Amino acid sequence: MLGNMDAQRLVRYLRNTSASTHSELLDEATAEPALGASDTAALTEYLLSLHNPAPTRHPLIPKNWDLENMKIETMSHALELFGLCQCEFDWTAIKQVYVQKALEWHPDRHASQYKEDATQMMKLLNRAYAKLKYHRE
């Protein structure tokens, strides 16, 4: 991640600097004659990675789930998503679980880093609920 600048040189440089913010550090590093262009670029990339961490998956969503392409093909898929089995096909229980899950996964209730996952999960819950409503009629 740090390109040609090794970790020991970076630590030494950071200890000796008087900069208090990342932007001051970048300004100082750019003016530093001992640092080459590749070192400055590596430092910039490193500091940007601290501000923009890689997006992470919501901890409650299994890693192997593809929320955008997940299909609710059968009634049992829909019930499984709600944590119910076919023996519990009680419409009031299904509505109650749906409302509970909708409140839990509403995008406005999640931090900005998880809003996309919450939105996809809400869409999935709505498709599952629609499937169950269709089979109810």
Secondary structure, 3 states (H helix, E strand, C coil): CCCCCCHHHHHHHHHHCCCCCHHHHHHHHHHCCCCCHHHHHHHHHHHHHHHCCCCCCCCCCCCCCCCCCCCCCCHHHHHHHCCCCHHHCCHHHHHHHHHHHHHHHCHHHCCHHHHHHHHHHHHHHHHHHHHHHHHHC
